[in-house]
Amino acid sequence: MTAQTLFYIIIGIIIVNFIKDKILNAINAKHFNDPIPEELNDVYDTEEYQKSQAYKVTNYKFGIWSSLFSLVLTLTFLFLDGFEHVDNIARSYSDNPIIIGLLFFGIIMIASDIITTPFAYYKTFVIEEQFGFNKTTRKTFVLDKLKGLLMMIIIGGSIIALIIWFYQLTAHKFWLYTWGIVTVFTVFMNMFYSRLIVPLFNKQTPLEDGELRDKISNYAQSVGFSLSKIFIIDGSKRSTKANAYFSGFGSEKRVTLYDTLVKDLEDEEIVAVLAHEVGHYKRHHIIFNLIASVLLTGLTLYILSIFISNPLLSNAIGVETSSFHVGLIAFGLLYSPISEITGLVMNYVSRVFEYQADDYAENTYKAEPLISSLKKLSKNSLSNLTPHKAYVFMHYSHPTLLNRIRNLKKQLI
């Protein structure tokens, strides 16, 4: 196989992926106006439903133009040998492979962030603002960008430097060392994300003593779930949308409630949502997802180790001088169809896990407050109540609201 053949395979993958996504989005959009199922008739009133329809259409149209822009930019960059130009710039500053790699990825990441920022700005301050979701100030938007960039430089740069160093030191065995580092990092972030990363962006305060904390603690105690750390996060700083999540293991285990969730839901509904999250722990979903992620990472790195030394990878995207960092980009583009398949499998497993967590919440608490909380959360985020099955299969990590409610009601019978 020649480098030119591989180049056109990459182009084909990018175009096919774009067409596939646009077809799925179009099919899904055609079902925006489907009749609302009887079980969901109470989610929206007439005015709210019209607003949700407008929100869906607006995001659909925005998605078309933003993804089309991304496609044209990517193809133009590839056909004009953009990676070769960036590689030459990086090599003009150093002969050290690690420094070259860091400069190469740094230029691409920063340029990509600058180019996509106007779309993020429009999404936040036009679309989300128009439909009453946005609470982000322009100062917060800029600070988030700067903090994200700093984290990318420190954390991302450190990992990339280690990977290139391992490759220079051990050649084909680099994947084992890299796998070890990524595994340690993944476990560490699962443990300490809320303690170390979240405070950089949000304020977390312990839930005050009172009726809600008592109800949460009583439920956790009733199912033998040790939980002493319950926090409120200022999600309203950025959006009116609500959320709740568990994080950490052992002594770092905690539950975090968005202040918007506490505002929008009744106490029993909040406990039902948390019972669902406890179900994920009790059914060992968290451990399964962590192990699956680690194994998939190992498999990907092993496959990468087989092909990374082949100069065809670098040559395929227009770079004459073969290198690890350029080969990594080409490999990522070629590997995307496999990532798509593994993503589909993980989404399917995730949907099964959501049903199991719902069942756990129903069996250890109540179904009714979980149903009402799901409806409120869908209403407050203007969710699509009639997504197409193909779109759900390809993109949803959670079952649809309708399917979750039918599952819960079936258990009630």
C-alpha positions in Angstrom: 0.0 0.0 0.0 1.3 3.5 -0.9 1.1 6.6 1.2 -1.3 8.1 -1.4 -3.7 5.2 -1.0 -3.6 5.5 2.7 -4.2 9.3 2.4 -7.4 8.7 0.4 -8.5 6.1 2.9 -8.2 8.7 5.6 -10.2 11.2 3.5 -12.8 8.5 2.8 -13.2 7.8 6.6 -13.6 11.5 7.4 -16.2 12.0 4.6 -18.2 8.8 5.3 -18.3 9.7 9.0 -19.6 13.1 8.2 -22.3 11.8 5.8 -23.3 9.2 8.3 -23.7 11.7 11.1 -25.7 14.1 8.8 -28.0 11.4 7.7 -28.7 10.3 11.2 -29.3 13.9 12.3 -31.7 14.5 9.4 -33.6 11.3 10.2 -33.8 12.4 13.8 -34.9 15.9 12.9 -37.8 14.5 10.8 -39.2 13.0 14.0 -39.1 16.2 16.0 -42.9 16.6 15.4 -43.9 13.1 16.1 -46.9 12.8 18.5 -45.9 12.8 22.1 -46.4 9.4 23.7 -49.2 9.2 26.3 -46.8 8.5 29.1 -45.1 11.9 28.4 -48.1 14.1 27.9 -47.5 15.9 31.2 -43.9 16.8 30.6 -44.6 20.0 28.6 -47.5 22.4 28.3 -48.2 23.8 24.9 -45.9 26.8 25.2 -43.0 24.8 26.7 -43.4 22.2 23.9 -43.2 24.9 21.2 -40.1 26.2 22.9 -38.5 22.7 23.1 -39.2 22.3 19.3 -37.6 25.6 18.5 -34.6 24.6 20.6 -34.1 21.3 18.8 -34.4 22.9 15.4 -32.0 25.7 16.3 -29.4 23.2 17.6 -29.9 21.0 14.5 -29.2 23.9 12.1 -26.2 25.1 14.2 -24.8 21.5 14.1 -25.1 21.4 10.3 -23.1 24.6 9.8 -20.5 23.9 12.5 -19.8 20.4 11.4 -19.6 21.4 7.8 -17.1 24.1 8.7 -15.1 21.5 10.6 -15.2 19.1 7.6 -14.0 21.8 5.1 -11.3 23.0 7.4 -10.0 19.4 8.1 -10.0 18.5 4.4 -8.3 21.7 3.4 -5.7 21.2 6.1 -5.0 17.7 4.8 -4.9 18.6 1.1 -2.6 21.5 1.8 -0.2 19.4 3.8 -0.9 21.3 7.0 0.7 18.7 9.2 3.9 19.0 7.3 4.0 22.8 7.8 3.3 22.4 11.6 6.0 19.7 11.8 8.5 22.0 10.1 7.7 24.8 12.5 8.2 22.5 15.5 11.5 21.2 14.1 12.8 24.7 13.5 12.9 25.2 17.3 14.5 22.0 18.5 16.1 18.6 17.5 14.7 16.9 20.6 11.9 14.5 19.7 10.0 15.3 22.9 10.2 19.1 22.4 9.2 18.7 18.7 6.2 16.5 19.7 5.1 19.0 22.4 5.4 21.9 20.0 3.6 20.0 17.3 0.6 19.1 19.4 0.6 22.4 21.2 0.3 24.4 17.9 -2.5 22.1 16.6 -4.4 22.2 19.9 -4.1 25.9 20.4 -5.0 26.7 16.8 -8.0 24.3 17.0 -9.2 26.0 20.2 -8.9 29.4 18.7 -10.8 28.4 15.6 -13.6 26.6 17.5 -14.0 29.3 20.2 -16.4 31.5 18.1 -18.7 28.5 17.7 -18.6 27.8 21.5 -19.2 31.5 22.1 -22.2 31.5 19.7 -23.6 28.3 21.3 -23.3 29.8 24.8 -24.2 33.5 24.4 -26.7 33.2 21.5 -28.5 29.8 21.5 -28.3 29.0 25.2 -29.0 32.6 26.0 -32.0 32.7 23.7 -33.7 29.7 25.4 -33.0 30.9 28.9 -30.2 28.4 29.8 -27.1 30.5 29.9 -25.8 32.0 33.1 -22.2 32.2 32.1 -20.6 35.6 32.1 -18.1 36.6 29.4 -15.5 36.7 32.2 -16.3 33.2 33.3 -16.2 32.0 29.6 -12.7 33.5 29.1 -11.4 32.2 32.4 -12.7 28.7 31.6 -10.9 28.8 28.3 -7.6 29.9 30.0 -7.9 27.3 32.8 -8.7 24.6 30.3 -5.7 25.6 28.2 -3.4 25.6 31.2 -4.6 22.2 32.2 -4.1 20.9 28.7 -0.5 22.2 28.7 0.4 20.8 32.1 -1.5 17.5 32.2 -1.7 16.8 28.4 1.8 18.0 27.8 3.2 15.8 30.6 1.5 12.7 29.3 2.6 13.3 25.7 6.2 13.9 26.8 6.2 10.6 28.8 4.7 8.7 25.9 7.3 10.0 23.4 10.1 9.4 26.0 8.9 5.8 26.5 8.9 5.3 22.7 12.4 6.7 22.4 13.6 4.5 25.2 11.8 1.2 24.6 10.6 1.3 20.9 7.8 -1.2 20.4 7.4 -1.9 24.2 6.4 1.7 24.8 2.8 0.7 24.8 3.1 -1.2 28.0 4.7 1.7 29.9 2.2 4.1 28.4 -0.7 1.8 29.3 0.6 1.7 32.9 0.9 5.5 33.1 -2.6 6.1 31.6 -4.1 3.5 33.9 -2.6 5.1 37.0 -3.8 8.5 35.7 -7.3 7.2 35.0 -7.7 5.7 38.5 -6.2 8.8 40.1 -8.6 11.1 38.3 -11.5 8.9 39.2 -10.5 9.2 42.8 -9.6 12.8 43.1 -11.3 14.6 40.2 -13.8 16.3 42.5 -11.2 17.3 45.0 -8.5 18.6 42.6 -10.1 19.6 39.2 -13.7 20.7 40.0 -12.6 23.5 42.4 -10.7 25.1 39.5 -14.0 25.8 37.8 -16.7 25.6 40.5 -17.3 26.2 44.1 -18.4 23.2 46.2 -19.9 23.5 49.6 -21.0 20.8 52.0 -24.8 20.2 52.1 -26.0 21.9 55.3 -27.7 19.8 58.0 -31.4 19.6 57.5 -34.2 17.6 56.1 -32.6 16.9 52.7 -29.3 15.7 54.2 -31.1 13.5 56.7 -33.2 11.9 53.9 -30.1 11.2 51.8 -28.1 9.9 54.8 -31.0 7.7 55.9 -31.4 6.2 52.5 -27.7 5.6 52.1 -27.7 3.9 55.6 -30.7 1.7 54.7 -28.9 0.2 51.7 -25.5 -0.1 53.5 -23.9 2.6 51.4 -21.3 4.6 53.4 -21.8 8.3 52.4 -20.6 11.2 54.5 -19.5 13.7 51.9 -22.4 15.4 50.2 -21.7 18.7 48.3 -23.6 21.4 46.5 -21.9 22.7 43.4 -22.7 26.1 41.9 -23.9 24.8 38.5 -26.1 27.9 38.2 -22.9 29.9 37.6 -23.0 28.6 34.0 -26.4 27.2 33.2 -29.9 26.5 34.5 -29.6 22.8 33.6 -29.4 20.4 36.5 -27.3 17.4 37.3 -26.0 15.2 40.1 -23.1 12.7 40.2 -21.0 10.4 42.4 -17.3 10.4 42.2 -14.3 8.8 43.9 -13.8 5.6 45.8 -13.3 4.6 49.4 -12.6 7.6 51.6 -12.9 9.9 48.6 -16.4 8.8 47.7 -18.8 11.8 47.5 -22.1 12.9 46.0 -22.3 16.3 44.3 -25.6 18.0 43.7 -26.0 20.9 41.3 -27.7 23.8 43.1 -30.1 23.9 40.1 -31.1 20.3 40.9 -31.9 21.1 44.5 -33.9 24.1 43.4 -35.9 22.2 40.7 -36.6 18.9 42.5 -38.5 17.9 45.7 -36.5 16.2 48.4 -37.9 12.8 47.5 -37.1 13.2 43.9 -33.5 14.1 44.8 -33.2 11.0 46.9 -34.6 8.9 44.1 -32.0 10.3 41.7 -29.3 9.5 44.2 -30.7 6.0 44.7 -30.2 5.6 40.9 -26.6 6.6 41.3 -26.1 4.3 44.3 -27.5 1.5 42.0 -24.5 2.1 39.7 -22.1 1.5 42.6 -24.0 -1.5 44.0 -24.2 -3.1 40.6 -20.5 -2.5 40.1 -21.0 -0.4 37.0 -18.4 2.1 38.0 -15.7 -0.7 38.3 -16.8 -2.3 35.1 -16.6 1.0 33.1 -13.1 1.7 34.7 -11.8 -1.8 33.8 -13.3 -1.6 30.3 -11.8 1.8 29.7 -8.4 0.5 30.8 -8.6 -2.6 28.6 -9.7 -0.7 25.6 -6.8 1.8 26.1 -4.4 -1.2 26.3 -5.8 -2.7 23.1 -5.5 0.6 21.3 -2.0 1.2 22.4 -0.9 -2.3 21.5 -2.3 -1.9 17.9 -0.6 1.5 17.8 2.7 -0.1 18.7 2.5 -2.4 15.7 2.0 0.4 13.2 3.6 3.5 14.7 7.1 2.9 13.3 5.9 2.5 9.7 6.8 5.7 7.8 3.6 5.2 5.8 1.6 6.7 8.6 3.5 10.0 8.6 3.7 10.1 4.8 0.0 9.4 4.4 -0.9 12.8 5.9 1.8 14.6 3.9 4.7 14.7 6.3 8.0 13.5 4.7 10.0 13.0 7.9 8.6 10.0 9.8 8.0 10.6 13.5 6.0 9.3 16.4 3.9 12.4 16.9 2.8 12.6 13.3 2.2 8.9 13.1 0.0 9.2 16.2 -2.3 11.7 14.4 -2.6 9.4 11.3 -3.2 6.4 13.4 -6.0 8.2 15.3 -7.7 9.1 12.0 -7.4 5.5 10.7 -8.5 4.0 14.0 -11.7 6.1 14.2 -14.0 3.4 12.6 -12.9 0.9 15.3 -13.4 3.6 18.0 -16.9 4.1 16.6 -17.7 0.3 17.0 -16.3 0.2 20.5 -18.3 3.3 21.3 -21.5 1.7 20.1 -20.8 -1.4 22.3 -20.1 0.8 25.3 -23.3 2.9 24.7 -25.4 -0.3 24.6 -23.8 -1.5 27.8 -24.4 1.9 29.4 -28.1 1.9 28.5 -28.4 -1.6 30.0 -26.7 -0.3 33.2 -29.1 2.7 33.3 -32.1 0.3 33.4 -30.4 -1.7 36.2 -29.7 1.4 38.2 -33.4 2.5 37.7 -34.5 -0.9 38.9 -32.3 -0.6 42.0 -33.7 2.8 42.8 -37.2 1.5 42.5 -36.6 -1.6 44.6 -34.7 0.2 47.4 -36.7 3.5 47.3 -39.6 4.5 45.1 -40.4 4.5 41.4 -42.8 7.5 41.4 -40.3 10.2 42.5 -37.7 8.9 40.1 -40.3 9.1 37.2 -41.3 12.6 38.2 -37.7 13.7 38.5 -36.8 12.4 35.1 -39.7 14.2 33.6 -38.7 17.5 35.3 -35.1 17.2 34.3 -36.2 16.5 30.7 -38.5 19.5 30.7 -36.0 21.9 32.2 -33.4 20.9 29.6 -35.9 21.0 26.7 -35.1 17.4 25.8 -36.2 15.7 22.7 -39.1 13.3 23.7 -39.3 11.6 20.3 -35.8 10.7 19.1 -35.4 8.2 16.2 -34.4 4.7 17.2 -31.3 4.8 14.9 -30.1 8.0 16.4 -30.6 6.6 19.9 -28.7 3.5 19.0 -25.7 5.4 17.6 -25.5 8.3 20.1 -27.4 7.7 23.3 -25.6 6.5 26.4 -28.9 6.6 28.3 -32.2 5.0 27.3 -34.9 7.5 26.1 -37.1 9.1 28.7 -40.1 7.1 27.4 -38.3 3.7 27.7 -37.0 4.5 31.2 -40.5 5.4 32.3 -42.1 2.3 30.7 -39.5 0.2 32.4 -40.2 1.7 35.8 -44.0 1.5 35.4 -43.6 -2.1 34.2 -41.9 -2.9 37.5 -44.8 -1.3 39.4 -47.4 -3.7 37.9 
